[in-house]
Structures are given as structure tokens and as C-alpha cells.
Amino acid sequence: MKNVEMFVEGTMLTIKVDLSKTFGPSVSGKTIIIASTEGNVTIPDREEKVGLNVYRKK
């Protein structure tokens, strides 16, 4: 994962992303990647999965 933190408290999932970070352009070059789970990942200590991409237009 890039720039993604996840934690569960009870039944609430919290996802933290630092919006000031970037990881360069996307493959297409149209957007700048800020954070990504890089596919679907399992939520810590759970069966559920999450897929997340945070980006902005170039």
C-alpha cells in the first residue's frame, strides 16, 4: 500500500491518507497518484476487503 493506513475500532473502519504526498503520474499520465491500496486488500483482523485509489487531475 502507498500512503494508506487502516484500523478498525469496534465496527468502524478508519482510513488515513496524507493528501500532501504524491507518488508521481498514473500509467496514463492523466492523474497524479496520492494514495493506493494497489488492488484489493484485507482489512486488518477482518474478512472484508477494500480497494482504494486517491488521485487528482494533472
PyMOL Python script that loads the backbone (N, CA, C, O; Angstrom):
from pymol import cmd

cmd.read_pdbstr("""\
ATOM      1  N   MET A   1       0.850  -1.180   0.000  1.00  0.00           N
ATOM      2  CA  MET A   1       0.000   0.000   0.000  1.00  0.00           C
ATOM      3  C   MET A   1       0.893   1.239   0.000  1.00  0.00           C
ATOM      4  O   MET A   1       1.990   1.240   0.560  1.00  0.00           O
ATOM      5  N   LYS A   2       0.404   2.269  -0.628  1.00  0.00           N
ATOM      6  CA  LYS A   2       1.105   3.550  -0.670  1.00  0.00           C
ATOM      7  C   LYS A   2       0.286   4.596   0.051  1.00  0.00           C
ATOM      8  O   LYS A   2      -0.820   4.928  -0.376  1.00  0.00           O
ATOM      9  N   ASN A   3       0.829   5.128   1.163  1.00  0.00           N
ATOM     10  CA  ASN A   3       0.230   6.255   1.855  1.00  0.00           C
ATOM     11  C   ASN A   3      -1.187   5.965   2.352  1.00  0.00           C
ATOM     12  O   ASN A   3      -2.042   6.851   2.332  1.00  0.00           O
ATOM     13  N   VAL A   4      -1.440   4.738   2.795  1.00  0.00           N
ATOM     14  CA  VAL A   4      -2.757   4.352   3.315  1.00  0.00           C
ATOM     15  C   VAL A   4      -2.568   3.655   4.660  1.00  0.00           C
ATOM     16  O   VAL A   4      -1.802   2.697   4.767  1.00  0.00           O
ATOM     17  N   GLU A   5      -3.263   4.136   5.673  1.00  0.00           N
ATOM     18  CA  GLU A   5      -3.307   3.467   6.973  1.00  0.00           C
ATOM     19  C   GLU A   5      -4.755   3.106   7.257  1.00  0.00           C
ATOM     20  O   GLU A   5      -5.655   3.919   7.044  1.00  0.00           O
ATOM     21  N   MET A   6      -4.984   1.885   7.739  1.00  0.00           N
ATOM     22  CA  MET A   6      -6.336   1.447   8.087  1.00  0.00           C
ATOM     23  C   MET A   6      -6.328   0.861   9.482  1.00  0.00           C
ATOM     24  O   MET A   6      -5.397   0.154   9.868  1.00  0.00           O
ATOM     25  N   PHE A   7      -7.376   1.163  10.237  1.00  0.00           N
ATOM     26  CA  PHE A   7      -7.554   0.491  11.517  1.00  0.00           C
ATOM     27  C   PHE A   7      -9.031   0.385  11.843  1.00  0.00           C
ATOM     28  O   PHE A   7      -9.848   1.189  11.395  1.00  0.00           O
ATOM     29  N   VAL A   8      -9.350  -0.622  12.630  1.00  0.00           N
ATOM     30  CA  VAL A   8     -10.735  -0.907  12.998  1.00  0.00           C
ATOM     31  C   VAL A   8     -10.897  -0.710  14.496  1.00  0.00           C
ATOM     32  O   VAL A   8     -10.110  -1.220  15.294  1.00  0.00           O
ATOM     33  N   GLU A   9     -11.938   0.043  14.868  1.00  0.00           N
ATOM     34  CA  GLU A   9     -12.334   0.192  16.263  1.00  0.00           C
ATOM     35  C   GLU A   9     -13.784  -0.249  16.350  1.00  0.00           C
ATOM     36  O   GLU A   9     -14.675   0.431  15.841  1.00  0.00           O
ATOM     37  N   GLY A  10     -14.024  -1.387  16.994  1.00  0.00           N
ATOM     38  CA  GLY A  10     -15.376  -1.941  17.043  1.00  0.00           C
ATOM     39  C   GLY A  10     -15.791  -2.342  15.644  1.00  0.00           C
ATOM     40  O   GLY A  10     -15.191  -3.230  15.038  1.00  0.00           O
ATOM     41  N   THR A  11     -16.815  -1.687  15.136  1.00  0.00           N
ATOM     42  CA  THR A  11     -17.267  -1.979  13.772  1.00  0.00           C
ATOM     43  C   THR A  11     -16.960  -0.835  12.802  1.00  0.00           C
ATOM     44  O   THR A  11     -17.470  -0.815  11.682  1.00  0.00           O
ATOM     45  N   MET A  12     -16.126   0.116  13.235  1.00  0.00           N
ATOM     46  CA  MET A  12     -15.813   1.273  12.404  1.00  0.00           C
ATOM     47  C   MET A  12     -14.417   1.154  11.799  1.00  0.00           C
ATOM     48  O   MET A  12     -13.427   0.984  12.512  1.00  0.00           O
ATOM     49  N   LEU A  13     -14.357   1.245  10.479  1.00  0.00           N
ATOM     50  CA  LEU A  13     -13.092   1.259   9.756  1.00  0.00           C
ATOM     51  C   LEU A  13     -12.672   2.701   9.522  1.00  0.00           C
ATOM     52  O   LEU A  13     -13.456   3.508   9.024  1.00  0.00           O
ATOM     53  N   THR A  14     -11.436   3.024   9.883  1.00  0.00           N
ATOM     54  CA  THR A  14     -10.882   4.351   9.635  1.00  0.00           C
ATOM     55  C   THR A  14      -9.722   4.213   8.660  1.00  0.00           C
ATOM     56  O   THR A  14      -8.843   3.369   8.837  1.00  0.00           O
ATOM     57  N   ILE A  15      -9.730   5.049   7.633  1.00  0.00           N
ATOM     58  CA  ILE A  15      -8.665   5.061   6.636  1.00  0.00           C
ATOM     59  C   ILE A  15      -8.012   6.434   6.680  1.00  0.00           C
ATOM     60  O   ILE A  15      -8.690   7.458   6.594  1.00  0.00           O
ATOM     61  N   LYS A  16      -6.677   6.449   6.817  1.00  0.00           N
ATOM     62  CA  LYS A  16      -5.939   7.704   6.860  1.00  0.00           C
ATOM     63  C   LYS A  16      -5.060   7.813   5.622  1.00  0.00           C
ATOM     64  O   LYS A  16      -4.343   6.875   5.272  1.00  0.00           O
ATOM     65  N   VAL A  17      -5.122   8.974   4.958  1.00  0.00           N
ATOM     66  CA  VAL A  17      -4.316   9.271   3.779  1.00  0.00           C
ATOM     67  C   VAL A  17      -3.756  10.679   3.951  1.00  0.00           C
ATOM     68  O   VAL A  17      -4.500  11.609   4.265  1.00  0.00           O
ATOM     69  N   ASP A  18      -2.453  10.841   3.746  1.00  0.00           N
ATOM     70  CA  ASP A  18      -1.822  12.163   3.792  1.00  0.00           C
ATOM     71  C   ASP A  18      -1.961  12.791   2.404  1.00  0.00           C
ATOM     72  O   ASP A  18      -1.281  12.378   1.465  1.00  0.00           O
ATOM     73  N   LEU A  19      -2.834  13.780   2.274  1.00  0.00           N
ATOM     74  CA  LEU A  19      -3.115  14.386   0.979  1.00  0.00           C
ATOM     75  C   LEU A  19      -1.981  15.265   0.461  1.00  0.00           C
ATOM     76  O   LEU A  19      -2.035  15.731  -0.677  1.00  0.00           O
ATOM     77  N   SER A  20      -0.953  15.497   1.282  1.00  0.00           N
ATOM     78  CA  SER A  20       0.181  16.307   0.833  1.00  0.00           C
ATOM     79  C   SER A  20       1.225  15.476   0.088  1.00  0.00           C
ATOM     80  O   SER A  20       2.126  16.038  -0.535  1.00  0.00           O
ATOM     81  N   LYS A  21       1.118  14.146   0.141  1.00  0.00           N
ATOM     82  CA  LYS A  21       2.094  13.275  -0.522  1.00  0.00           C
ATOM     83  C   LYS A  21       1.636  12.939  -1.936  1.00  0.00           C
ATOM     84  O   LYS A  21       0.439  12.911  -2.223  1.00  0.00           O
ATOM     85  N   THR A  22       2.598  12.686  -2.812  1.00  0.00           N
ATOM     86  CA  THR A  22       2.296  12.213  -4.157  1.00  0.00           C
ATOM     87  C   THR A  22       3.288  11.122  -4.541  1.00  0.00           C
ATOM     88  O   THR A  22       4.386  11.037  -3.991  1.00  0.00           O
ATOM     89  N   PHE A  23       2.878  10.288  -5.499  1.00  0.00           N
ATOM     90  CA  PHE A  23       3.718   9.194  -5.959  1.00  0.00           C
ATOM     91  C   PHE A  23       3.897   9.230  -7.473  1.00  0.00           C
ATOM     92  O   PHE A  23       4.133   8.201  -8.105  1.00  0.00           O
ATOM     93  N   GLY A  24       3.782  10.415  -8.040  1.00  0.00           N
ATOM     94  CA  GLY A  24       4.001  10.571  -9.461  1.00  0.00           C
ATOM     95  C   GLY A  24       2.759  10.331 -10.280  1.00  0.00           C
ATOM     96  O   GLY A  24       1.670  10.119  -9.746  1.00  0.00           O
ATOM     97  N   PRO A  25       2.940  10.367 -11.607  1.00  0.00           N
ATOM     98  CA  PRO A  25       1.788  10.239 -12.507  1.00  0.00           C
ATOM     99  C   PRO A  25       1.280   8.808 -12.589  1.00  0.00           C
ATOM    100  O   PRO A  25       2.012   7.850 -12.338  1.00  0.00           O
ATOM    101  N   SER A  26       0.005   8.691 -12.947  1.00  0.00           N
ATOM    102  CA  SER A  26      -0.582   7.374 -13.216  1.00  0.00           C
ATOM    103  C   SER A  26       0.017   6.839 -14.514  1.00  0.00           C
ATOM    104  O   SER A  26       0.745   7.549 -15.208  1.00  0.00           O
ATOM    105  N   VAL A  27      -0.290   5.603 -14.834  1.00  0.00           N
ATOM    106  CA  VAL A  27       0.219   4.987 -16.059  1.00  0.00           C
ATOM    107  C   VAL A  27      -0.211   5.786 -17.291  1.00  0.00           C
ATOM    108  O   VAL A  27       0.568   5.969 -18.227  1.00  0.00           O
ATOM    109  N   SER A  28      -1.458   6.257 -17.277  1.00  0.00           N
ATOM    110  CA  SER A  28      -1.958   7.023 -18.425  1.00  0.00           C
ATOM    111  C   SER A  28      -1.375   8.432 -18.476  1.00  0.00           C
ATOM    112  O   SER A  28      -1.374   9.073 -19.527  1.00  0.00           O
ATOM    113  N   GLY A  29      -0.877   8.913 -17.325  1.00  0.00           N
ATOM    114  CA  GLY A  29      -0.320  10.258 -17.261  1.00  0.00           C
ATOM    115  C   GLY A  29      -1.350  11.347 -17.056  1.00  0.00           C
ATOM    116  O   GLY A  29      -0.993  12.525 -17.039  1.00  0.00           O
ATOM    117  N   LYS A  30      -2.609  10.996 -16.899  1.00  0.00           N
ATOM    118  CA  LYS A  30      -3.669  11.987 -16.756  1.00  0.00           C
ATOM    119  C   LYS A  30      -3.862  12.454 -15.316  1.00  0.00           C
ATOM    120  O   LYS A  30      -4.421  13.525 -15.082  1.00  0.00           O
ATOM    121  N   THR A  31      -3.405  11.663 -14.358  1.00  0.00           N
ATOM    122  CA  THR A  31      -3.606  11.996 -12.949  1.00  0.00           C
ATOM    123  C   THR A  31      -2.319  11.812 -12.163  1.00  0.00           C
ATOM    124  O   THR A  31      -1.380  11.160 -12.619  1.00  0.00           O
ATOM    125  N   ILE A  32      -2.297  12.399 -10.974  1.00  0.00           N
ATOM    126  CA  ILE A  32      -1.191  12.241 -10.027  1.00  0.00           C
ATOM    127  C   ILE A  32      -1.683  11.348  -8.898  1.00  0.00           C
ATOM    128  O   ILE A  32      -2.724  11.623  -8.302  1.00  0.00           O
ATOM    129  N   ILE A  33      -0.955  10.295  -8.602  1.00  0.00           N
ATOM    130  CA  ILE A  33      -1.340   9.351  -7.550  1.00  0.00           C
ATOM    131  C   ILE A  33      -0.978   9.920  -6.182  1.00  0.00           C
ATOM    132  O   ILE A  33       0.151  10.355  -5.956  1.00  0.00           O
ATOM    133  N   ILE A  34      -1.946   9.910  -5.280  1.00  0.00           N
ATOM    134  CA  ILE A  34      -1.737  10.374  -3.911  1.00  0.00           C
ATOM    135  C   ILE A  34      -1.659   9.183  -2.956  1.00  0.00           C
ATOM    136  O   ILE A  34      -0.830   9.169  -2.046  1.00  0.00           O
ATOM    137  N   ALA A  35      -2.514   8.191  -3.160  1.00  0.00           N
ATOM    138  CA  ALA A  35      -2.521   7.005  -2.298  1.00  0.00           C
ATOM    139  C   ALA A  35      -3.193   5.856  -3.034  1.00  0.00           C
ATOM    140  O   ALA A  35      -4.035   6.068  -3.907  1.00  0.00           O
ATOM    141  N   SER A  36      -2.808   4.633  -2.668  1.00  0.00           N
ATOM    142  CA  SER A  36      -3.427   3.464  -3.287  1.00  0.00           C
ATOM    143  C   SER A  36      -3.201   2.227  -2.426  1.00  0.00           C
ATOM    144  O   SER A  36      -2.147   2.056  -1.814  1.00  0.00           O
ATOM    145  N   THR A  37      -4.212   1.376  -2.398  1.00  0.00           N
ATOM    146  CA  THR A  37      -4.017   0.066  -1.777  1.00  0.00           C
ATOM    147  C   THR A  37      -3.379  -0.899  -2.789  1.00  0.00           C
ATOM    148  O   THR A  37      -3.017  -2.022  -2.438  1.00  0.00           O
ATOM    149  N   GLU A  38      -3.245  -0.457  -4.033  1.00  0.00           N
ATOM    150  CA  GLU A  38      -2.651  -1.258  -5.111  1.00  0.00           C
ATOM    151  C   GLU A  38      -3.410  -2.566  -5.293  1.00  0.00           C
ATOM    152  O   GLU A  38      -2.828  -3.651  -5.307  1.00  0.00           O
ATOM    153  N   GLY A  39      -4.721  -2.430  -5.432  1.00  0.00           N
ATOM    154  CA  GLY A  39      -5.598  -3.589  -5.553  1.00  0.00           C
ATOM    155  C   GLY A  39      -6.430  -3.745  -4.302  1.00  0.00           C
ATOM    156  O   GLY A  39      -6.413  -2.882  -3.424  1.00  0.00           O
ATOM    157  N   ASN A  40      -7.154  -4.834  -4.220  1.00  0.00           N
ATOM    158  CA  ASN A  40      -7.999  -5.092  -3.052  1.00  0.00           C
ATOM    159  C   ASN A  40      -7.169  -5.740  -1.950  1.00  0.00           C
ATOM    160  O   ASN A  40      -6.433  -6.694  -2.202  1.00  0.00           O
ATOM    161  N   VAL A  41      -7.288  -5.226  -0.740  1.00  0.00           N
ATOM    162  CA  VAL A  41      -6.553  -5.758   0.405  1.00  0.00           C
ATOM    163  C   VAL A  41      -7.525  -6.059   1.535  1.00  0.00           C
ATOM    164  O   VAL A  41      -8.581  -5.437   1.646  1.00  0.00           O
ATOM    165  N   THR A  42      -7.156  -7.012   2.361  1.00  0.00           N
ATOM    166  CA  THR A  42      -7.982  -7.395   3.505  1.00  0.00           C
ATOM    167  C   THR A  42      -7.849  -6.360   4.611  1.00  0.00           C
ATOM    168  O   THR A  42      -6.745  -5.914   4.923  1.00  0.00           O
ATOM    169  N   ILE A  43      -8.961  -5.984   5.196  1.00  0.00           N
ATOM    170  CA  ILE A  43      -8.973  -5.069   6.330  1.00  0.00           C
ATOM    171  C   ILE A  43      -8.346  -5.790   7.519  1.00  0.00           C
ATOM    172  O   ILE A  43      -8.645  -6.961   7.749  1.00  0.00           O
ATOM    173  N   PRO A  44      -7.470  -5.107   8.289  1.00  0.00           N
ATOM    174  CA  PRO A  44      -6.791  -5.769   9.406  1.00  0.00           C
ATOM    175  C   PRO A  44      -7.744  -6.504  10.345  1.00  0.00           C
ATOM    176  O   PRO A  44      -8.724  -5.938  10.828  1.00  0.00           O
ATOM    177  N   ASP A  45      -7.436  -7.770  10.591  1.00  0.00           N
ATOM    178  CA  ASP A  45      -8.187  -8.616  11.532  1.00  0.00           C
ATOM    179  C   ASP A  45      -9.654  -8.817  11.146  1.00  0.00           C
ATOM    180  O   ASP A  45     -10.495  -9.072  12.008  1.00  0.00           O
ATOM    181  N   ARG A  46      -9.960  -8.701   9.845  1.00  0.00           N
ATOM    182  CA  ARG A  46     -11.329  -8.869   9.358  1.00  0.00           C
ATOM    183  C   ARG A  46     -11.321  -9.719   8.095  1.00  0.00           C
ATOM    184  O   ARG A  46     -10.258 -10.023   7.553  1.00  0.00           O
ATOM    185  N   GLU A  47     -12.506 -10.104   7.624  1.00  0.00           N
ATOM    186  CA  GLU A  47     -12.636 -10.847   6.371  1.00  0.00           C
ATOM    187  C   GLU A  47     -12.888  -9.923   5.183  1.00  0.00           C
ATOM    188  O   GLU A  47     -12.617 -10.287   4.038  1.00  0.00           O
ATOM    189  N   GLU A  48     -13.410  -8.722   5.461  1.00  0.00           N
ATOM    190  CA  GLU A  48     -13.739  -7.789   4.393  1.00  0.00           C
ATOM    191  C   GLU A  48     -12.480  -7.277   3.692  1.00  0.00           C
ATOM    192  O   GLU A  48     -11.378  -7.295   4.240  1.00  0.00           O
ATOM    193  N   LYS A  49     -12.693  -6.821   2.462  1.00  0.00           N
ATOM    194  CA  LYS A  49     -11.601  -6.259   1.676  1.00  0.00           C
ATOM    195  C   LYS A  49     -11.960  -4.849   1.252  1.00  0.00           C
ATOM    196  O   LYS A  49     -13.133  -4.478   1.208  1.00  0.00           O
ATOM    197  N   VAL A  50     -10.924  -4.058   0.935  1.00  0.00           N
ATOM    198  CA  VAL A  50     -11.124  -2.699   0.454  1.00  0.00           C
ATOM    199  C   VAL A  50     -10.135  -2.436  -0.683  1.00  0.00           C
ATOM    200  O   VAL A  50      -8.997  -2.904  -0.661  1.00  0.00           O
ATOM    201  N   GLY A  51     -10.597  -1.679  -1.670  1.00  0.00           N
ATOM    202  CA  GLY A  51      -9.736  -1.212  -2.753  1.00  0.00           C
ATOM    203  C   GLY A  51      -9.849   0.301  -2.819  1.00  0.00           C
ATOM    204  O   GLY A  51     -10.953   0.836  -2.918  1.00  0.00           O
ATOM    205  N   LEU A  52      -8.711   1.000  -2.764  1.00  0.00           N
ATOM    206  CA  LEU A  52      -8.745   2.452  -2.662  1.00  0.00           C
ATOM    207  C   LEU A  52      -7.713   3.077  -3.595  1.00  0.00           C
ATOM    208  O   LEU A  52      -6.564   2.639  -3.648  1.00  0.00           O
ATOM    209  N   ASN A  53      -8.134   4.098  -4.326  1.00  0.00           N
ATOM    210  CA  ASN A  53      -7.227   4.933  -5.112  1.00  0.00           C
ATOM    211  C   ASN A  53      -7.589   6.379  -4.851  1.00  0.00           C
ATOM    212  O   ASN A  53      -8.752   6.764  -4.967  1.00  0.00           O
ATOM    213  N   VAL A  54      -6.592   7.188  -4.496  1.00  0.00           N
ATOM    214  CA  VAL A  54      -6.804   8.617  -4.307  1.00  0.00           C
ATOM    215  C   VAL A  54      -5.876   9.304  -5.303  1.00  0.00           C
ATOM    216  O   VAL A  54      -4.676   9.032  -5.342  1.00  0.00           O
ATOM    217  N   TYR A  55      -6.452  10.201  -6.111  1.00  0.00           N
ATOM    218  CA  TYR A  55      -5.657  10.864  -7.133  1.00  0.00           C
ATOM    219  C   TYR A  55      -6.267  12.224  -7.455  1.00  0.00           C
ATOM    220  O   TYR A  55      -7.391  12.533  -7.059  1.00  0.00           O
ATOM    221  N   ARG A  56      -5.493  13.028  -8.185  1.00  0.00           N
ATOM    222  CA  ARG A  56      -6.015  14.314  -8.658  1.00  0.00           C
ATOM    223  C   ARG A  56      -5.608  14.506 -10.110  1.00  0.00           C
ATOM    224  O   ARG A  56      -4.638  13.911 -10.579  1.00  0.00           O
ATOM    225  N   LYS A  57      -6.352  15.334 -10.807  1.00  0.00           N
ATOM    226  CA  LYS A  57      -6.022  15.622 -12.198  1.00  0.00           C
ATOM    227  C   LYS A  57      -4.688  16.328 -12.285  1.00  0.00           C
ATOM    228  O   LYS A  57      -4.330  17.112 -11.407  1.00  0.00           O
ATOM    229  N   LYS A  58      -3.971  16.054 -13.324  1.00  0.00           N
ATOM    230  CA  LYS A  58      -2.664  16.665 -13.541  1.00  0.00           C
ATOM    231  C   LYS A  58      -2.787  18.123 -13.877  1.00  0.00           C
ATOM    232  O   LYS A  58      -1.777  18.795 -14.091  1.00  0.00           O
TER     233      LYS A  58
END
""", "prot")
cmd.dss("prot")
cmd.show_as("cartoon", "prot")
cmd.util.cbc("prot")
cmd.orient("prot")
